Amino acid sequence: MLENAVSRSLRGHGRSKKMEASKKQLTVLDQISASGTVRKKIIDAASLLYAKKGFMATSIEEISEMAGVSLPVTYRYVRKKAEIMKMIMEDLLNSFKENLTRQIGGVDQPRDKLATAVILYSKIVDREQDKILLMYQKSGSLDAAAKGAVMQLEVIVSEIFSEIIKEGIHKGFFRKTDVDLMAFNIMMMAHMWVLKRWHFRRRLTLEEFVERQLGLILDLVCADPEASPPAGD
């Protein structure tokens, strides 16, 4: 929109094509400097277009246009459409890690850490539910390399839960269990709110859903729901 207004103004004053190109270049530089904002615009636009038209039918040019980002700048972030799927997963992971680090900074008990992580992850999944659903629907369209990158990011998310569970086992709060399996169970419980929302939203709010899922998780992992730290810990 800004470029069109600038272009009209330049034509009205009879200025040269060179000046018009210069104005467009400044716009590109402005977009590059606002990397976080531009990245989010690209991801949001791609998510909407993929959901509406499908992965194969959407072009990078369309993503660029809907995002309001110039094509050269768009290509600075993504060369292939499959890379956007990876960007979506990276954003979800970074949001989870940053918020979790901040929220559990002063929390000592693993039980409270796990509860905080489950609640936070569930809220992020709910907030980004269209993108989560997109990942399930369209990941089969990715090439082997992109699919592997997305799967690895899922493993990184699971390891956040795994570390908390391992700490709880080590300190005697949690019973010994298959840590990797439990971590993925927690993730899938959160994803269930998106994948089966047509069913659960008939009778549960997000808060009620998370509270009940959290109760099931703690019943499974806790050595004693009212456990106290072992002596000398």
C-alpha positions as CSV (number, residue, x, y, z in Angstrom):
1,M,0.0,0.0,0.0
2,L,2.8,2.4,0.9
3,E,4.6,1.6,-2.3
4,N,1.5,2.3,-4.4
5,A,1.0,5.7,-2.7
6,V,4.6,6.6,-3.2
7,S,4.4,5.5,-6.9
8,R,1.3,7.6,-7.6
9,S,2.9,10.6,-5.9
10,L,6.0,10.3,-8.0
11,R,4.0,10.0,-11.3
12,G,2.0,13.0,-10.4
13,H,5.1,15.1,-10.0
14,G,6.7,13.7,-13.1
15,R,9.7,12.3,-11.2
16,S,12.0,9.8,-12.7
17,K,11.8,6.0,-12.6
18,K,15.1,6.0,-10.7
19,M,13.5,7.8,-7.7
20,E,10.6,5.4,-7.7
21,A,13.0,2.5,-7.6
22,S,14.9,4.2,-4.8
23,K,11.7,4.5,-2.7
24,K,10.9,0.8,-3.2
25,Q,14.4,-0.1,-2.1
26,L,13.9,1.8,1.1
27,T,10.7,-0.1,1.7
28,V,12.6,-3.4,1.3
29,L,15.3,-2.2,3.7
30,D,12.6,-1.3,6.2
31,Q,11.1,-4.7,5.9
32,I,14.4,-6.4,6.4
33,S,15.1,-4.4,9.6
34,A,11.8,-5.5,11.1
35,S,12.7,-9.2,10.8
36,G,10.5,-10.5,13.6
37,T,7.4,-8.8,12.3
38,V,8.0,-9.8,8.7
39,R,8.6,-13.4,9.7
40,K,5.3,-13.5,11.5
41,K,3.5,-11.9,8.6
42,I,4.9,-14.5,6.2
43,I,3.9,-17.4,8.5
44,D,0.4,-16.1,9.1
45,A,-0.2,-15.5,5.4
46,A,1.1,-18.9,4.5
47,S,-1.0,-20.6,7.1
48,L,-4.2,-18.9,5.8
49,L,-3.4,-19.7,2.2
50,Y,-2.4,-23.3,2.9
51,A,-5.7,-23.9,4.8
52,K,-7.8,-22.2,2.1
53,K,-6.1,-23.4,-1.1
54,G,-3.9,-26.3,-0.1
55,F,-0.2,-26.6,0.1
56,M,0.5,-27.5,-3.5
57,A,-1.8,-24.8,-5.0
58,T,-0.2,-22.0,-3.0
59,S,2.7,-20.1,-4.5
60,I,5.4,-18.0,-2.7
61,E,4.2,-15.1,-4.7
62,E,0.7,-15.4,-3.3
63,I,2.2,-15.6,0.2
64,S,4.3,-12.5,-0.4
65,E,1.2,-10.6,-1.6
66,M,-1.1,-11.6,1.2
67,A,1.6,-10.9,3.8
68,G,2.2,-7.4,2.4
69,V,5.9,-8.2,2.1
70,S,7.9,-7.6,-1.1
71,L,8.9,-10.8,-2.9
72,P,12.7,-10.2,-2.6
73,V,12.3,-9.9,1.2
74,T,10.1,-13.0,1.3
75,Y,12.8,-15.0,-0.5
76,R,15.3,-13.9,2.2
77,Y,13.2,-16.0,4.6
78,V,12.0,-18.8,2.5
79,R,13.1,-20.3,-0.8
80,K,10.7,-23.2,-0.8
81,K,7.2,-23.5,0.5
82,A,8.2,-26.5,2.7
83,E,10.5,-24.2,4.7
84,I,7.5,-22.3,6.0
85,M,6.2,-25.4,7.7
86,K,9.6,-25.5,9.5
87,M,9.2,-21.8,10.4
88,I,5.8,-22.5,11.9
89,M,7.1,-25.2,14.1
90,E,10.1,-23.1,15.1
91,D,7.8,-20.3,16.2
92,L,5.7,-22.6,18.3
93,L,8.8,-24.1,19.9
94,N,10.4,-20.7,20.6
95,S,7.2,-19.3,22.1
96,F,6.9,-22.3,24.4
97,K,10.6,-22.2,25.4
98,E,10.7,-18.5,26.1
99,N,7.5,-18.4,28.1
100,L,8.3,-21.5,30.0
101,T,11.8,-20.3,31.0
102,R,10.2,-17.1,32.3
103,Q,7.4,-18.8,34.2
104,I,9.3,-21.6,35.9
105,G,12.3,-19.5,36.8
106,G,11.5,-19.5,40.5
107,V,9.7,-22.9,40.7
108,D,11.6,-25.7,42.6
109,Q,9.3,-28.6,42.7
110,P,9.1,-30.8,39.5
111,R,5.4,-31.3,40.0
112,D,4.8,-27.6,39.8
113,K,7.2,-27.3,36.8
114,L,5.4,-30.0,34.9
115,A,2.0,-28.5,35.7
116,T,3.2,-25.1,34.5
117,A,4.6,-26.6,31.3
118,V,1.4,-28.5,30.5
119,I,-0.8,-25.5,31.0
120,L,1.4,-23.2,29.0
121,Y,1.8,-25.6,26.1
122,S,-1.9,-26.2,26.0
123,K,-2.6,-22.5,25.8
124,I,-0.1,-22.0,23.0
125,V,-1.6,-25.0,21.1
126,D,-5.0,-23.4,21.5
127,R,-3.8,-20.0,20.4
128,E,-2.1,-21.4,17.3
129,Q,-4.7,-24.1,16.6
130,D,-5.0,-23.3,12.9
131,K,-1.2,-23.8,12.5
132,I,-1.2,-27.0,14.5
133,L,-4.0,-28.4,12.4
134,L,-2.2,-27.3,9.3
135,M,0.9,-29.3,10.4
136,Y,-1.2,-32.4,10.7
137,Q,-3.0,-31.9,7.4
138,K,-0.2,-30.8,5.2
139,S,3.0,-32.4,6.6
140,G,2.6,-35.3,4.2
141,S,3.2,-32.9,1.3
142,L,6.7,-32.1,2.5
143,D,9.8,-33.6,1.0
144,A,11.9,-35.9,3.1
145,A,14.4,-33.2,4.3
146,A,11.6,-30.8,5.4
147,K,9.6,-33.5,7.0
148,G,12.7,-34.6,9.0
149,A,13.4,-31.1,10.1
150,V,9.8,-30.6,11.4
151,M,9.9,-34.0,13.2
152,Q,13.2,-33.0,14.9
153,L,11.6,-29.8,16.2
154,E,8.8,-32.0,17.7
155,V,11.4,-34.0,19.4
156,I,12.9,-30.9,20.9
157,V,9.6,-29.9,22.3
158,S,9.2,-33.4,23.8
159,E,12.6,-33.1,25.4
160,I,11.5,-30.1,27.4
161,F,8.9,-32.3,29.1
162,S,11.3,-35.1,29.3
163,E,13.8,-33.1,31.3
164,I,11.2,-32.0,33.8
165,I,10.0,-35.6,34.2
166,K,13.6,-36.9,34.7
167,E,14.2,-34.3,37.4
168,G,11.0,-35.4,39.2
169,I,12.1,-39.1,39.0
170,H,15.6,-38.2,40.3
171,K,14.2,-36.2,43.2
172,G,11.7,-38.8,44.1
173,F,8.5,-36.9,43.2
174,F,7.8,-39.0,40.1
175,R,7.7,-42.8,39.7
176,K,10.0,-44.4,37.2
177,T,8.3,-44.5,33.8
178,D,9.1,-44.4,30.0
179,V,10.0,-40.8,29.9
180,D,10.0,-40.4,26.1
181,L,6.6,-42.0,25.9
182,M,5.2,-39.9,28.6
183,A,6.5,-36.7,27.1
184,F,4.9,-37.4,23.7
185,N,1.6,-38.5,25.5
186,I,1.6,-35.0,27.1
187,M,2.0,-33.3,23.7
188,M,-0.7,-35.5,22.1
189,M,-3.1,-34.7,25.0
190,A,-2.7,-31.0,24.2
191,H,-3.0,-31.6,20.5
192,M,-6.3,-33.4,21.1
193,W,-7.9,-30.1,21.9
194,V,-7.3,-29.1,18.3
195,L,-7.8,-32.4,16.6
196,K,-11.0,-33.4,18.4
197,R,-12.3,-30.0,19.3
198,W,-15.6,-30.8,17.5
199,H,-16.3,-33.2,20.3
200,F,-14.7,-31.7,23.4
201,R,-15.9,-28.1,22.9
202,R,-19.5,-29.3,23.3
203,R,-19.0,-29.9,27.0
204,L,-15.6,-28.5,28.1
205,T,-13.9,-25.1,28.1
206,L,-10.2,-25.0,27.5
207,E,-9.5,-24.5,31.2
208,E,-11.7,-27.5,32.1
209,F,-10.0,-29.6,29.4
210,V,-6.5,-28.7,30.6
211,E,-7.4,-29.2,34.2
212,R,-8.7,-32.8,33.6
213,Q,-5.8,-33.7,31.3
214,L,-3.3,-32.4,33.9
215,G,-5.0,-34.5,36.6
216,L,-4.6,-37.6,34.5
217,I,-0.9,-36.8,33.8
218,L,0.0,-36.2,37.4
219,D,-1.9,-39.3,38.5
220,L,0.3,-41.3,36.0
221,V,3.7,-39.7,36.9
222,C,3.5,-38.8,40.6
223,A,4.8,-41.3,43.1
224,D,2.3,-39.8,45.5
225,P,-0.1,-36.9,44.6
226,E,0.8,-35.3,47.9
227,A,4.4,-36.2,47.8
228,S,6.9,-34.2,49.8
229,P,10.6,-33.9,48.9
230,P,12.7,-36.8,50.1
231,A,14.7,-36.2,53.3
232,G,17.9,-34.3,52.7
233,D,16.7,-33.0,49.2
